[in-house]
């Protein structure tokens, strides 16, 4: 009986810990240099980052691995979100959400926002939030 209760308590504790860890946004390790053109944003997938052009909002999904066949960089959005004369280093920034595959892209000058979804090719998209 004691053994059953012990395993039940351990199981419930593990489930609770897992549920709490998946509802929090990932911690970002961001450079404080606001003059950089490109930034890498970590995702909850240990092998995947999002590379952001902070001047115009263009993004790429970057995946690394110890085997070269799993290393790649794919376009998330190759469309500039501002005119060339409006580009400025540090203009765009990505904020993580509690969903592993989604970020919010913010234009820090005019406040426009987009939902950024990374993942398999058919699931990648950038959608304006109105």
ZIWOPE-V744754 format. One line per field, one symbol per residue. ss: DSSP state (a for helix, b for strand, c for the rest). phi: phi as a letter, one per 20 degrees, with the letter a starting at -180 (. if undefined). psi: psi as a letter, one per 40 degrees, with the letter a starting at -180 (. if undefined). A space follows every 50 residues. Layout:
ss = ???
phi = ???
psi = ???
This chain:
ss = caaaaaaaaaaaaaaaaaaaaacccccccccccccccbbbbbcccccbbb bbbcccccbbbbbccccaaacbbbbbbccccccaaacccccbbbbbcccc cbbbbbbcccccbbbbbcccaaacbbbbbc
phi = .ffffgfffffffffffffffeeefffeddfefeefedcddfdfefdccd edeffcnfccedcdafdffdeacdfebdefecfgfefbgnfdbddfdfeg eccdedefednfccedddqfgfdfaccfdd
psi = dddddddddddddddddddddeeiiihhghieheeidiihhiieheehih hhhedeeiiihhhiiehdeehihihdhehheiideeihhediihhiaehd eiihhhhedeeiiihhhiaideehihhhh.
